[in-house]
Amino acid sequence: MEKKEFSPLYVTRLSTDNVYGLLHSTVALGTNAKNDLNPVSAAILAQMVVDKDELSASIKKTTGSTLTPQLNEADHTRDQEFNAIKRAVVYYSKEADAAKKEAALALKQFLTPFWDVAAKAMDVETTLLADLLTRYKADAGLQTKAAAIGVDARLARLETLNNQFDALWKSRITEKAQNTGVAASRLRTGIYWVYERFCTSVELAATFAPTDGLLQLFNEMDAVRKKYSLLVPQQSSGNTGTPDETAGNQ
């Protein structure tokens, strides 16, 4: 038995906009894996959907971000670039040239876990593409194969586009951070509690009754937690946080 525990995340220190982003991504991942959830996890997920919608309604009462159109355009552009890479890989996997075909098939196998990344929530897509590109840059063999079929430049451009999107995303968070109302703040306590219970339920299920779907959900949720942990404001060394904050599920 392999004990599964999420990476630490100080949820209570996140801005309201970041809490919503975390909730939105987690709900999307949980919904995609709903067939693998046990009844308790599914019930908690249903409550998270309610919480997400209530928080969204509260946030929408404030001024909308002027960066949203740019963010949507940036997401569309990176999706187009990734789709072009996939089309090239599929095309060359049927090539008569044995070397190009072998290179394309190897790249296709590498890309398979990320093939439908554009269907994920925007911030989840950013994390997954960053993971893809990190693995690619660490593998000289893959880089050689990418050059063999002419997608190395596209992969470099995909990294640039993904970084540009991430910068816009963070800018929008900063822009909206001060615009959330009292109602949103009041919702947060209940949201923390429900989110923590969902994380605990996924940890337990992935530890004691793992399936491929549950393990994928665990890994994707952990990737999201790691991303949002970078957005937690730093506090002085004398403040260690509450016991709940320092727990893995908080």
Steps between C-alpha positions, in 0.01 A plus 500: 500500500633843402378778728379798297526847649457832322768767500445772765290798397406792729154550349392754762778736389389510136311796359129449431570496127762228550264301722247509219764390247602211725137397548422531129796282400428239769134476403597456134747222583256329738221513242725342237571216745148469643465136390793411728370685806334319790160631623653714775749667266226554243276664761781732611571586136134593453526740795818649352308572180241692706776687685678584174183641344421709808852638512491573128172690537651705782816581306303597188333778697833683484656660194606250237866475403616698199750223436241228438482554118881486479501187715247326275699594190825376655335169589365463145843573350683241711228244422550562128875450537459173689244378247749573220761291681256212537402518131866487395566200727200312360598586142861383532399185689366379163805621305679261265835627627585252777706746706227766500232242573697363797556853633131589465382182670734561794372857534140385472555255786658779708212740429218249557448578874470871405302455177174653627659765724308781327176359645624561855437815704730779379729503803518119506599507133781741585635264766477193278665670202781622725549140617501375139760757395720436803511129418563572133794734571653242734503231228760557226361205303156656481649832392686326217179328390309828510764661278477205258136580421529876539297556818789610723438866421128457566570344840724796584221736394249301706715561808509874429124512449435300816723733702324802351162357596620428854626858537162636386318264737704622795453862393124452496514349847692803623258737326195341658649420840368817661158492332333214685214586731418409859259230383782310329712519814219357707469199268865407538483323838249244375693459177822419686324230702339333196817520291702341780250213531510436125880487503493260796248274328714485184813427703329212681347355185830524308677328790257221592301444178712641216390493139673652198238775498542578870879509475478734202259723695735500799799597285310774315360646824847495653640686197233767548580526872869546422418779256278685746753458781723735299229766525479490880636827647813449707474565873766574757694206643344564841153414368480127437127494426218318668509118538242466222704718266812288534317173433532340160133543425480870575 
